[in-house]
């Protein structure tokens, strides 16, 4: 291409004062053109490698970013095309694409993924938002204007026009369009979260229904056994049956609700703990300590969030052969619930089917917490070979 251009310029030898001067001008033009296209190819190669090594895998895993990226590229193409029609001088078409393409893409993505989200989440106020937008718009346009001027060897007036046009486009077109795209995406994300939450509830309810074996029949059978135990003067048996019946009543009537009063969840916990105490009442080496202060627990909570931790403690923290200890604490303030469970851990035989079952129930409750209380809970689990500790804080105030 450079050789052909040199031959083309050769027809203009008469314009130059000397042949040597013409040759120097041709060589200089060819060298500048070669460097320009070499730099352009290097930029293309770096962008291609960056995309396929990093961005491609990231975009294929995040469908929403694919959509936003596609919309930004389409918007950039339309905008640059309109600018090309506006500037009738064909000599400027390449520089219009070279200048406005990177400016539009860079400003759009930084606004979408950095500036607007920080303002939306309350990290920046309006003054900081205005400052960031001004720095971004001016910085991107001035930088690209300097690059274009260096490559064109122009006087600067044309590049100044590019910069002024770029600033007006960024403020008048790119900023409103990017804001609209961000708000649209936030609505889509909110809709998806709502659907995931509803799907989680439906799946949990379906699993619960599948696990039931005619619960009404079992409830009636428990009432019969409770009456029989009273007639036979077996107080511990009748007490256990009564508490189990209360737990089943909770499972039948309250477990399917979206939220229940916290005192009902606490009552279920207390019944479960009392039932477990009946089982180990005659074993002096087993210590069960319960500290429940529900004086400020006037909140609503999703059902069955606390009981999995207590079930896990009794399943893995009780041994009839070794000293065992379980400590359960619950308290509240105006908007938070604090729940702690500590239990000793005892080794289980390798053929015990419950040996590796500790993580299943905990993983289930982690998923429910993520769905029901996103960014509103803190779950800390620590364990050693001999101890297991859970701390849960839930912000339950709507």
C-alpha positions in Angstrom: 0.0 0.0 0.0 2.8 2.4 0.9 4.7 1.6 -2.4 1.5 2.2 -4.4 1.0 5.5 -2.6 4.5 6.6 -3.4 4.1 5.9 -7.1 0.9 7.8 -7.0 2.6 10.8 -5.4 5.3 10.5 -8.0 3.0 12.1 -10.6 3.2 15.2 -8.4 6.9 15.7 -8.7 6.4 19.0 -10.4 4.9 20.4 -7.3 8.2 20.1 -5.4 11.2 22.4 -5.8 13.7 19.5 -6.0 13.6 15.8 -6.7 15.4 15.2 -3.4 12.8 17.1 -1.5 10.0 15.1 -3.2 11.8 11.8 -2.3 12.2 13.0 1.3 8.5 13.8 1.5 7.5 10.5 0.0 9.8 8.6 2.4 8.4 10.5 5.4 4.8 9.9 4.4 5.5 6.2 3.8 7.3 5.9 7.2 4.5 7.7 9.1 1.9 5.5 7.3 3.8 2.3 8.1 4.1 3.3 11.8 0.4 4.2 11.9 -0.8 0.9 10.5 1.7 -1.0 12.6 0.4 0.7 15.7 -3.2 0.1 14.5 -2.4 -3.6 14.0 -0.8 -3.9 17.4 -3.9 -2.3 19.1 -6.1 -4.7 17.1 -4.0 -7.7 18.2 -4.0 -6.6 21.8 -7.7 -6.1 21.8 -8.3 -9.5 20.2 -6.1 -11.3 22.6 -7.7 -9.5 25.6 -11.1 -10.4 24.3 -10.5 -14.1 23.7 -8.4 -14.7 26.8 -10.5 -12.7 29.3 -13.7 -11.1 28.1 -15.0 -13.9 25.9 -15.2 -16.4 28.8 -16.6 -13.7 31.1 -19.3 -12.6 28.6 -20.4 -16.2 27.8 -21.0 -16.8 31.5 -22.9 -13.5 32.0 -25.7 -13.2 29.6 -26.8 -9.8 30.9 -23.3 -8.4 30.0 -23.6 -9.8 26.5 -26.9 -8.0 26.0 -25.6 -4.7 27.3 -22.4 -5.0 25.3 -24.4 -5.7 22.2 -26.6 -2.7 22.8 -23.6 -0.4 23.3 -21.9 -1.6 20.1 -25.2 -1.2 18.1 -25.7 2.3 19.6 -22.0 3.2 18.8 -22.4 2.0 15.2 -25.6 4.0 14.6 -24.1 7.1 16.2 -20.9 7.0 14.3 -22.8 6.3 11.1 -24.9 9.4 11.6 -21.8 11.5 12.3 -20.2 10.2 9.0 -23.3 11.4 7.2 -23.2 14.7 8.9 -19.5 15.3 8.0 -19.6 15.3 4.3 -15.8 15.6 3.8 -14.8 12.0 3.0 -11.2 12.7 4.2 -12.6 12.8 7.8 -14.6 9.6 7.7 -11.8 7.4 9.0 -10.9 9.9 11.7 -14.5 10.2 12.8 -14.7 6.4 13.2 -11.3 6.3 14.8 -12.2 9.1 17.3 -15.8 8.7 18.2 -15.9 4.8 18.2 -13.5 4.4 21.2 -14.9 7.5 23.0 -18.5 6.3 22.8 -17.7 2.7 23.9 -15.3 3.8 26.7 -17.6 6.4 28.1 -20.7 4.2 27.9 -19.1 1.2 29.7 -17.5 3.3 32.4 -20.7 5.1 33.0 -22.7 1.8 33.0 -20.4 -0.3 35.2 -18.7 2.3 37.5 -20.1 5.8 37.8 -23.9 5.2 37.7 -23.8 2.1 40.0 -21.9 4.0 42.6 -24.4 6.8 42.6 -27.3 4.3 42.5 -26.1 2.4 45.6 -25.5 5.7 47.5 -21.7 5.7 47.5 -21.6 9.0 45.7 -23.8 12.1 45.9 -24.9 14.3 43.0 -21.8 16.6 43.3 -19.5 13.6 43.1 -21.6 12.2 40.2 -21.3 15.4 38.2 -17.5 15.6 38.9 -16.9 12.0 37.8 -19.0 12.5 34.6 -17.1 15.7 33.8 -13.7 14.1 34.3 -14.7 11.1 32.3 -16.1 13.0 29.3 -13.4 15.6 29.1 -10.6 13.1 29.8 -11.8 10.6 27.1 -12.3 13.3 24.4 -9.1 15.3 25.1 -7.0 12.1 25.1 -8.5 10.9 21.8 -8.2 14.4 20.4 -4.5 14.4 21.2 -4.0 11.0 19.6 -5.8 12.0 16.4 -3.8 15.3 16.2 -0.5 13.4 16.6 -1.4 11.0 13.9 -2.9 13.6 11.5 -0.2 16.2 12.0 -3.0 18.7 11.9 -3.1 22.3 13.1 -5.5 21.4 15.9 -8.6 23.2 14.8 -10.2 20.1 13.3 -9.4 18.1 16.4 -10.8 20.8 18.6 -14.1 20.5 16.7 -14.0 16.7 17.3 -13.5 17.3 21.0 -16.3 19.8 21.3 -18.6 17.6 19.3 -17.6 14.6 21.4 -18.3 16.4 24.7 -21.8 17.5 23.5 -22.6 13.9 22.3 -21.4 12.4 25.6 -23.6 14.8 27.6 -26.6 15.1 25.4 -26.9 11.5 24.0 -24.6 8.9 25.6 -25.4 9.9 29.3 -29.2 9.7 28.9 -29.0 6.5 26.8 -26.6 4.8 29.3 -28.8 5.9 32.2 -31.9 4.4 30.5 -30.0 1.1 29.8 -28.9 0.9 33.4 -32.4 1.5 34.7 -33.8 -1.1 32.3 -31.2 -3.6 33.5 -31.9 -2.9 37.1 -35.6 -3.6 36.5 -34.7 -6.9 34.7 -32.4 -7.9 37.6 -35.2 -7.1 40.1 -37.7 -9.2 38.1 -35.3 -12.1 37.9 -34.6 -12.0 41.7 -38.4 -12.0 42.4 -38.9 -14.9 40.1 -36.0 -16.8 41.7 -37.4 -16.2 45.1 -40.8 -17.4 44.0 -39.3 -20.4 42.4 -37.3 -21.2 45.5 -40.5 -21.0 47.6 -42.3 -23.2 45.1 -39.5 -25.8 45.0 -39.2 -25.8 48.8 -43.0 -26.3 49.2 -43.0 -29.1 46.5 -40.1 -30.9 48.3 -41.9 -30.6 51.6 -45.2 -32.0 50.1 -43.3 -34.9 48.6 -41.7 -35.6 52.0 -45.0 -35.7 53.8 -46.7 -39.1 54.4 -50.3 -38.3 55.1 -49.4 -35.8 57.9 -53.0 -35.5 59.1 -53.1 -39.2 59.7 -49.9 -39.0 61.7 -51.2 -36.0 63.7 -54.4 -37.9 64.7 -52.3 -41.0 65.6 -50.2 -38.8 67.9 -53.3 -37.6 69.7 -54.4 -41.2 70.2 -50.9 -42.1 71.6 -51.0 -39.0 73.9 -54.3 -40.1 75.4 -53.0 -43.7 75.9 -49.8 -42.4 77.6 -51.9 -40.3 80.0 -54.1 -43.3 80.8 -51.0 -45.5 81.5 -49.5 -42.7 83.7 -46.4 -42.2 81.6 -45.8 -38.4 82.0 -42.5 -38.3 80.0 -44.0 -40.1 77.1 -47.2 -38.0 77.1 -45.1 -34.8 77.3 -42.9 -35.9 74.4 -46.0 -36.8 72.3 -47.6 -33.4 73.1 -44.5 -31.5 72.0 -44.2 -33.6 68.9 -47.8 -32.8 68.1 -47.2 -29.1 68.6 -44.3 -29.3 66.2 -46.4 -31.1 63.6 -49.1 -28.5 64.0 -46.5 -25.8 63.2 -45.3 -27.8 60.1 -48.9 -28.2 58.8 -50.2 -24.7 59.4 -47.3 -22.2 59.5 -44.4 -23.7 57.5 -46.0 -22.8 54.1 -46.3 -19.1 55.0 -43.9 -16.5 53.6 -43.3 -15.1 57.1 -44.4 -15.9 60.6 -44.1 -14.1 64.0 -40.7 -14.9 65.4 -42.2 -16.1 68.7 -43.8 -19.1 66.7 -40.3 -20.0 65.4 -38.9 -19.7 68.9 -41.8 -21.9 70.3 -40.9 -24.6 67.6 -37.3 -24.4 68.6 -38.2 -24.8 72.3 -40.4 -27.8 71.6 -37.6 -29.4 69.6 -35.0 -28.8 72.3 -37.3 -30.1 75.1 -38.0 -33.2 73.0 -34.3 -33.8 72.7 -33.8 -33.2 76.4 -36.3 -36.0 77.2 -34.1 -38.4 75.1 -30.9 -37.7 77.1 -32.4 -36.8 80.5 -30.8 -39.8 82.2 -27.3 -39.0 80.8 -25.4 -36.7 83.2 -22.5 -36.0 80.8 -24.7 -34.2 78.3 -25.1 -30.5 78.9 -27.8 -28.5 77.0 -27.8 -24.8 77.7 -30.5 -22.5 76.2 -30.4 -18.7 76.5 -33.4 -17.2 74.7 -34.2 -13.5 75.3 -37.2 -12.8 73.1 -38.3 -9.6 74.9 -37.6 -7.5 71.8 -38.3 -10.2 69.2 -41.5 -8.6 67.9 -40.5 -9.3 64.3 -41.7 -11.5 61.4 -39.3 -14.1 59.9 -39.3 -16.7 57.2 -40.2 -20.1 58.8 -37.7 -22.9 59.4 -34.6 -20.8 59.1 -33.2 -21.4 62.6 -34.2 -25.0 63.3 -31.6 -26.6 60.8 -28.7 -25.3 62.9 -30.3 -26.7 66.1 -31.0 -30.1 64.4 -27.4 -30.2 63.2 -26.1 -29.5 66.7 -28.1 -32.4 68.2 -27.3 -34.7 65.4 -23.6 -34.2 65.6 -23.1 -32.9 69.1 -24.6 -35.6 71.3 -22.8 -38.7 72.2 -23.9 -41.2 74.9 -20.3 -42.3 75.4 -18.5 -38.9 75.7 -19.1 -35.6 77.4 -21.2 -33.4 75.2 -22.3 -29.8 75.2 -24.8 -27.7 73.3 -25.3 -24.0 73.8 -28.1 -22.2 72.0 -28.6 -18.4 72.3 -31.1 -16.0 70.7 -31.7 -12.3 71.1 -33.1 -9.3 69.1 -32.9 -5.6 68.9 -35.2 -3.2 67.0 -34.3 -4.6 63.5 -32.0 -7.6 63.9 -32.1 -11.2 65.2 -28.9 -12.7 66.6 -28.7 -16.5 66.8 -25.7 -18.6 68.0 -25.3 -22.3 68.2 -22.3 -24.1 69.7 -21.9 -27.9 70.0 -19.2 -30.4 70.6 -18.3 -32.7 67.8 -17.7 -36.4 68.1 -16.2 -38.8 65.5 -18.6 -41.1 63.8 -17.9 -44.6 62.5 -17.1 -44.8 58.8 -20.2 -46.9 58.1 -22.5 -44.4 59.7 -24.8 -43.0 57.0 -25.0 -39.6 58.8 -21.2 -39.3 58.8 -21.1 -36.9 55.9 -24.6 -35.4 56.1 -23.6 -32.2 58.1 -23.3 -30.0 55.0 -26.6 -30.8 53.3 -29.0 -29.0 55.7 -26.6 -26.1 56.2 -26.2 -25.6 52.4 -30.0 -25.6 52.1 -30.4 -22.9 54.7 -27.6 -20.9 53.1 -29.5 -20.9 49.8 -32.7 -19.8 51.5 -30.9 -17.0 53.3 -29.4 -15.8 50.0 -32.8 -15.8 48.4 -34.9 -14.4 51.2 -32.4 -12.0 52.8 -29.9 -10.9 50.2 -27.4 -8.5 51.6 -29.4 -8.5 54.9 -27.8 -11.4 56.8 -24.4 -12.5 58.1 -23.7 -16.2 58.5 -20.4 -17.3 60.2 -19.6 -21.0 60.6 -16.4 -22.1 62.3 -15.5 -25.6 63.3 -12.6 -27.8 64.5 -12.3 -31.5 65.0 -14.0 -31.1 68.4 -16.2 -28.0 68.2 -18.8 -26.5 65.8 -20.0 -22.9 66.1 -22.6 -20.9 64.1 -23.4 -17.2 64.3 -26.3 -15.8 62.3 -27.4 -12.2 62.2 -30.6 -11.3 60.1 -31.9 -7.9 59.4 -35.6 -8.6 59.5 -36.9 -5.0 59.4 -38.6 -4.2 56.0 
